[in-house]
Amino acid sequence: MPVVAVVNQKGGVGKTTVALGLASAAAAASQRVLVVDLDPQANATSGMAVWDPLTTVDRALESDADGVLAEVVRPAGWPDEILPCMPDVAPSSPLLAGREPQLANDPIGAQDRLAMAMKGLEHQYDAVIIDCPPSLGLLTVNGLFAARYALVVTEPAAWASDGVEQVLRTISRVSQRRGGALATGGIVINRLGRTRDASFWYSDLVKTYPQLVLPPIRLRTAVAEAAAQAIPIHGVNRSGAAEAAREFERVLQHLPDVFPAGAAGAGPFASPEPVSSGPLPSVPARE
């Protein structure tokens, strides 16, 4: 069961959008996927059409017990007819914001409460996606301690490389504490527009991290519409939606263990293309 933590300490880069796009892509390939919403803003929860859940991740982190996350997991509220396999979600709520300072008072095990809570889920899902909050506090650290891979989401904007460098240092530190059990799954550049500024900063990120940059997610109205309507990107019926869905599928192909390298034709996808550090790809007009 690959567990992927989607991270960046900077808000507003579309981290939750990427997490939900990957969940939609995995479910479209008949993969059993769980989204763990670790952000007190609960945007992944509402983006999966779950409203006012009775139990949330906050309860799981409070209990300090093995396997308790299973008690809060529920199916997404997305329409049944869109995807062949409905994702599950461990929902969040604003109550989670008060959990972080309480975790700081735990001298033993503050960083691995989520890992403990997830025990027993390893055979129930093909993939788990953890949507971390836009910070490098204890909630994000819990996500990294529970994950096998960390996926960094950023955007092609000024100082993006500085932010990526900071979060990569945190990933490295957690990996060292875990004896190398955490790896960087890659960097997703989200909202790639066709402006000169976006092209410049995209090129800067590719030059700085040539081995880590994954296929980009381009700026499309269809992606924002999926979030606004609380439906998966694969269920949006407008121009650009199919292209956006394929972009999330390409990113998913590059995540280890979800669709292993060399598994040509696995699910509905072709073999993954290698991540290129060459020239900037052409960026279509915003749709």
BELURRA-V60073 format. One record per helix or strand. SS is the DSSP state (hx for helix, st for strand). FROM is the first residue (numbers start at 1). LEN is the number of residues. If there is no record, write none. Layout:
{{SS | FROM | LEN} {SS | FROM | LEN}}
This chain:
{{st | 2 | 6} {hx | 15 | 14} {st | 33 | 5} {hx | 43 | 5} {hx | 57 | 7} {hx | 68 | 4} {st | 73 | 3} {st | 88 | 3} {hx | 94 | 10} {hx | 113 | 5} {st | 127 | 5} {hx | 138 | 9} {st | 149 | 7} {hx | 160 | 18} {st | 183 | 10} {hx | 196 | 13} {st | 213 | 1} {st | 217 | 2} {hx | 221 | 9} {hx | 233 | 3} {hx | 241 | 13}}
